[in-house]
């Protein structure tokens, strides 16, 4: 495991709508709806219900209930194959810096 860094530039050239549609039309990966449908409207997926100790669950719920800027941590819930974010900062030059674990969940 190693912690990695990446920086996003919000002023970088973006794709046009036609370029995005072109990329979608030529994509080879299947697109599924499961992640885009409210949980109540679909069956429970793996990883949506996690057994945890009560004390841990209560502490997390209390932290999650705090205002975003008061919380002091980034809520992240990656699924299999995704990576946990460790921190996110906006740099003085306006770029977004993300630190993440390079080992997927």
C-alpha positions in Angstrom: 0.0 0.0 0.0 1.2 3.5 -0.9 -0.4 6.8 -0.6 -0.6 8.6 -3.9 -1.4 12.2 -5.0 -3.1 13.7 -8.0 -4.0 17.2 -8.9 -7.0 18.3 -11.0 -7.0 21.6 -12.8 -10.5 23.1 -13.0 -9.2 25.4 -15.8 -8.1 22.5 -18.0 -9.7 22.0 -21.4 -13.0 20.2 -21.1 -14.8 17.9 -23.5 -17.6 19.3 -25.6 -21.0 17.6 -25.4 -20.4 15.9 -28.8 -17.0 14.6 -27.6 -18.6 13.1 -24.5 -21.3 11.4 -26.5 -18.7 10.1 -28.9 -16.7 8.6 -26.0 -19.9 7.0 -24.5 -20.8 5.6 -27.9 -17.4 4.0 -28.4 -17.0 2.7 -24.8 -16.7 -1.0 -24.4 -17.7 -1.2 -20.7 -21.3 -1.9 -19.9 -23.2 0.9 -18.1 -25.5 -0.3 -15.3 -28.4 1.6 -13.7 -28.0 0.1 -10.2 -25.9 3.0 -8.9 -28.2 5.6 -10.4 -31.5 4.4 -8.8 -32.6 5.3 -5.3 -31.8 2.4 -2.9 -35.5 2.2 -1.9 -36.5 1.5 -5.5 -34.1 -1.4 -6.0 -32.9 -4.5 -4.2 -30.2 -4.1 -1.7 -26.8 -4.5 -3.3 -23.7 -6.1 -1.8 -21.9 -3.7 0.5 -24.9 -1.4 1.2 -25.6 -3.0 4.5 -22.5 -3.4 6.7 -22.5 -5.1 10.1 -20.6 -3.0 12.6 -20.2 -2.6 16.3 -22.8 -0.2 17.8 -20.2 2.2 19.2 -18.4 2.5 15.9 -21.7 3.0 14.0 -22.9 5.6 16.5 -19.6 7.6 16.3 -19.7 7.6 12.5 -23.3 8.6 12.4 -22.6 11.5 14.7 -19.6 12.7 12.6 -21.6 12.2 9.4 -24.4 14.4 10.8 -22.0 17.4 11.2 -21.9 20.2 8.7 -19.6 19.5 5.8 -17.0 22.2 6.7 -17.1 21.4 10.4 -16.6 17.7 10.0 -12.9 17.8 9.3 -12.8 14.6 7.2 -13.9 13.5 3.8 -16.7 10.9 3.6 -15.7 8.3 1.2 -17.4 5.0 0.4 -15.6 3.3 -2.5 -16.9 0.0 -3.8 -14.9 -2.9 -5.0 -12.1 -1.9 -7.4 -12.3 1.8 -6.3 -9.8 3.6 -4.1 -10.2 5.3 -0.7 -9.6 9.0 -0.7 -7.4 10.2 2.2 -7.7 13.9 1.8 -8.7 16.6 -0.6 -7.5 20.2 -0.7 -7.8 23.2 -3.0 -4.3 24.5 -3.6 -3.4 28.2 -3.7 -3.2 28.0 -7.5 -6.9 26.8 -7.7 -6.1 23.2 -8.5 -7.7 20.4 -6.6 -5.2 18.0 -4.9 -6.4 14.5 -4.0 -4.5 12.1 -1.8 -5.6 8.4 -2.1 -4.6 4.9 -1.2 -3.3 3.1 -4.4 -4.7 -0.3 -3.3 -8.4 -0.7 -4.4 -11.0 -1.8 -1.9 
